[in-house]
Amino acid sequence: MPGPGPEVAAVLAVFLTPLAAGLGPLVAKTFLPSGPGVGRAARIATSACTVLGLLAPPAALVRLYPSVAGGGSVAFVLGLPSPLAISYLLDGPAWLACALIAAAALGAGLHGLSAGGHPPVFWFFYLLAVSALYSCVLTADLFNLFVSLELLALCSYVLIAYKRTSASLWASFSYLVTSTAAVVFYLLGLYVVYGYAGTLSMPDAAAAIRSLGPVPPRDLRTALGFLTVALGVRSAFAPFHAWLPEAHAAAPHPVSALLSGATLAAGYFALGRISSLVDVPALREGLRFAGVLTALTGGIFAIAQGDAKRLLAWSSVGHAGFCLAAFGSGSFAAGALHALAHGAAKALLFLSVGSAADAAGSRDLSLLRGRAGLGPSLGILVGTASLAGLPPLAGWGTKALTLNSAGAGVAGAILTVASVLSAAAVFRLLPILGPFRIPAGSESVDPGGTPPSADASGQPGRARDAAALLLGLLPLAAVCVAGGLPRVLSAGSALASPGSGAPGAPEFGLAALGKTLTTAASGAVLAILAGSRRGRRILGTWERRGTGADAALRLVLAGAALFALLGLP
Amino acid sequence: MSLLEFVSRINPVAASGAVLVLVGVWGVLARPNLFKIAIATSVMETGVNLVILSTGYIRGRTAPILDSAVAGTATDAAGAAARMTDPVPQALVLTAIVIGLAVTALQLSYAVRLRAAGGGSSIESYGDEKW
């Protein structure tokens, strides 16, 4: 290993700058006068540090692109000599995941900063979570992955419950219990892998396990199942999804955007890295089944929701299922690209819907009708179109890729139904679209109309705020639009599958267009039916089913037993 | 293999860890009280820590501290290392304990806040919060 070159320094900068910048808000809170009314200096220092910590990683990533394009990678170790060191690996998929994290974190961060109302400590936890996210996808060390996951989880618990309402505390508690139970299984799996391989570095452990023979020992296959459980809770596929809808709905908007946009995708990429350790065909088949099931469950529950943010959260579950189904069918790249497209669109939607919900003082879809301003409306339009898989946007190509990779059998048919459902669910958001002008009357109502939990220090200059909100939405909308370009899509799939053949670009012919339009049209019809009074009455009965903490725990433990059993045959 | 032989082969550290994990799983599933759930997860984590520690637990070896008492009889570092238990699991468990402490503290503080906000201590009294 040569000394730390510029590439290594750039990779370090990706996950260490947010961490370092996170100290800024803490110092500002401690040493500068803060609180409502005063604390202008603290606010400026916090904003400056946050923006710096969020802008540095994308800059480093741009610098690193030539190193990973064409199947290259940057690998290095930190700390002690090789067998004990913590190894990091930036390859094509990791670069893509970092790019998504950068876009989601920047968009959500700028949006949250311009909306105001979050104290410095919030931004400290936010930057810490962003740093942990980068670390999750960059690390190639099993134990470091555990530490990153736990750091990310701890920050998420705090951020979700930041408003300290009883609902958000409860959502955070049930996430905490679920995730802690799952992490126990991760440690058990790690113990078995370490026992066999004698190392925690993933590439070295994979090599050591391969040298054990063509068929890995049974313990190791079970261990992989255990490792998958913990990552399953992060990437939220059935049966590990039950904590997500409440948690993502109760969180502050930037946190929802970061969690739904980046965390699910980070879990998916980490899963891809973990599964290179041991090849377990039965487990892969199980994941495919779980993915199809998740896509269907997510779609059905999303369409039944009356709460805009909970609808988005359930739709995230559904899309996690699409990614996992592609992964289980052997096409990691297709799932990865869909995770990226979904992440960008979902972060955009959470921010836009969040703005509208703040303006309306409610998250109820029926009360949100026409409450989005110009910026949020554009965001909702782009995000919805991308998630529904409409042509010029990112979701179009990646959804076609995942459906292609799942094949034509029963799984393919169920996924097609699920894609209609997921399109219908996001179409239910369209009535939020505002009257594309700012009515003079509603503007003066806004500050009083916001819920009492919102911060009282509303700043003057609402036009400037609107521009700043738009600035937060732009990076995400740009990803959604750019991801639809055939050139970007093929570059992405080349990055996502270094070495092996990229998933063939989907044929964008007339037949594919017809299929897309049929899906969208049936989705629209379903959305109208589901939004009608009778539809609401029928769907409302299962709106909140199966999302309590006890249900989530039982599902996780049952799922863990199931995944362990998959390794046995 | 006789029963006595079987018992003598069991690694006591791993076995007690496994028992603790099972107790923790039972507690998490069967106890509705938020505080007891927090304690059960903590017990579960302790069990896993013991299981991990058991990979480094080898009978007849010393603690992994390389000093003159260990190195004295051995001729080289490798010989001394062969007389010690594996230090890596101990380092891992140390980290896991610290993280587990943070998680348990947060969990208990949430339970306290939920109680203080007027909810009960039972898991069944939640889940239909109005947003």
Interface residues (C-beta under 8 A of the other chain):
Chain A: L84 F143 F146 V147 E150 A153 L154 Y157 V158 A161 R164 S166 A167 L169 W170 S172 F173 L176 V177 T180 A181 V184 L187 L188 L190 Y191 Y194 G195 L200 A249 A250 D307 R363 R544 T547 G548 A549 D550 L553 R554 L557
Chain B: V21 G24 V25 V28 L29 P32 L34 I37 T41 M44 E45 G47 V48 N49 V51 I52 T55 V88 P89 L92 T95 A96 I99 A102 V103 L106 Q107 Y110 A111 R113 L114 A117 G118 G119 I123 E124 Y126 G127 D128 E129 K130 W131
